[in-house]
Amino acid sequence: VDKEMIIKRVEKRKFLENRSDDDLNTILKRYDTYMATTKPVLEFYSKNTNFKEIDGSQEIVEITRKIDNFLNV
Protein backbone atom coordinates (compact mmCIF):
# COMPACT_ATOMS: atom_id res chain seq x y z
CA VAL A 1 0.00 0.00 0.00
CA ASP A 2 1.42 3.37 -0.90
CA LYS A 3 2.05 6.12 1.65
CA GLU A 4 -0.92 8.25 0.62
CA MET A 5 -3.38 5.37 1.02
CA ILE A 6 -1.95 4.53 4.44
CA ILE A 7 -2.46 8.14 5.54
CA LYS A 8 -6.06 8.12 4.27
CA ARG A 9 -6.84 4.82 6.00
CA VAL A 10 -5.38 5.87 9.35
CA GLU A 11 -7.09 9.26 9.20
CA LYS A 12 -10.39 7.47 8.53
CA ARG A 13 -9.69 5.11 11.45
CA LYS A 14 -9.00 8.10 13.68
CA PHE A 15 -12.36 9.57 12.74
CA LEU A 16 -14.24 6.29 13.19
CA GLU A 17 -12.51 5.16 16.39
CA ASN A 18 -11.58 8.57 17.82
CA ARG A 19 -7.95 7.50 18.31
CA SER A 20 -5.70 10.24 19.61
CA ASP A 21 -2.53 8.45 18.42
CA ASP A 22 -3.48 8.67 14.74
CA ASP A 23 -2.25 12.19 14.04
CA LEU A 24 -0.24 12.90 10.89
CA ASN A 25 3.14 13.09 12.65
CA THR A 26 2.60 9.68 14.26
CA ILE A 27 1.45 8.19 10.96
CA LEU A 28 4.58 9.45 9.19
CA LYS A 29 6.84 8.23 12.01
CA ARG A 30 5.24 4.76 11.83
CA TYR A 31 5.69 4.72 8.07
CA ASP A 32 9.36 5.71 8.33
CA THR A 33 9.92 3.02 10.97
CA TYR A 34 8.29 0.44 8.70
CA MET A 35 10.47 1.48 5.76
CA ALA A 36 13.63 1.28 7.88
CA THR A 37 12.93 -1.98 9.70
CA THR A 38 10.29 -4.13 8.01
CA LYS A 39 10.77 -3.43 4.32
CA PRO A 40 14.34 -4.81 4.28
CA VAL A 41 13.04 -8.05 5.82
CA LEU A 42 10.38 -8.30 3.11
CA GLU A 43 13.00 -7.69 0.44
CA PHE A 44 15.09 -10.51 1.89
CA TYR A 45 12.20 -13.00 1.97
CA SER A 46 10.87 -11.93 -1.42
CA LYS A 47 13.74 -13.89 -2.99
CA ASN A 48 12.16 -17.10 -1.64
CA THR A 49 9.90 -18.92 -4.11
CA ASN A 50 7.25 -19.33 -1.39
CA PHE A 51 6.99 -15.56 -0.90
CA LYS A 52 3.72 -14.07 -2.13
CA GLU A 53 2.97 -10.38 -2.35
CA ILE A 54 -0.55 -9.01 -2.25
CA ASP A 55 -1.69 -5.54 -3.22
CA GLY A 56 -3.01 -4.20 0.08
CA SER A 57 -4.85 -1.35 -1.61
CA GLN A 58 -7.58 -3.72 -2.76
CA GLU A 59 -10.81 -4.40 -0.90
CA ILE A 60 -10.54 -6.73 2.10
CA VAL A 61 -12.67 -9.40 0.39
CA GLU A 62 -10.26 -9.54 -2.55
CA ILE A 63 -7.21 -9.60 -0.27
CA THR A 64 -8.74 -12.45 1.75
CA ARG A 65 -9.52 -14.38 -1.43
CA LYS A 66 -5.92 -14.08 -2.60
CA ILE A 67 -4.56 -15.21 0.77
CA ASP A 68 -6.93 -18.19 0.71
CA ASN A 69 -5.72 -19.05 -2.80
CA PHE A 70 -2.08 -18.91 -1.71
CA LEU A 71 -2.86 -21.16 1.25
CA ASN A 72 -5.07 -23.46 -0.84
CA VAL A 73 -7.93 -23.00 1.62
N, C-alpha and C positions, 0 to 999 in steps of 0.2 A: 504494500500500500504506500502510495507516495505521501510526502510530508503534508501537503495541503489537505488530503483526505483525512489524515490522522487528526489534524487540527480541527477540521469540521466535525468529525465524530466525537472527539473529546469535548468540544464546545457544546454539542448537542447533549451529550451525557451530563455535562454540568448543569444545563438547563433542566433536563428531565429529573436528575437525581439531587440537584442542589448541592453539588460537591464543591467545597471551598478550595480543594487542592487542584482543581482543573483550570487554573488560570493560564494565560498564554506563556508566561515565563516558565512555569512548571512543565507545560507540554513540550516546549522547545528543549528544556534541560533533559527530559526523559528521552526525547528523540536523539539528542546528541549522545547520551549515554548508550542508547541502543546501537547507534552507528559505531561507536568506539569499542563496545564490548561484545555484542551479540552478532552483528553482521560478519565480523571475521570468522566466527565459529560456523556460521551458515556457509560462508564461502569455502571453508575447509571441507565440510560435509557434502557440499554440492558436487564434489568430485566423485563421490560414491554413487554407484549405479542404482542403489536403493533410494537415493534422495529424490524427493518429489517436491516441486514448488507449486504453490497454488496462488492465484491472483486474489489477494484479500480484499480487493475493491468490489468484488462481486457480491451479490445477495447471499445471505447466510444459507439459504436453501441450496444454492448452487455450490457453495463451498463445501457444505456437508456432503452433498452428492459426490463431489470429486474425492473427498477423503474416503468415503465409503468405497468408491471404486478402487482407490489405491490399496485399501485394506481387504478388498474382495469380500465385503460384508453384504 
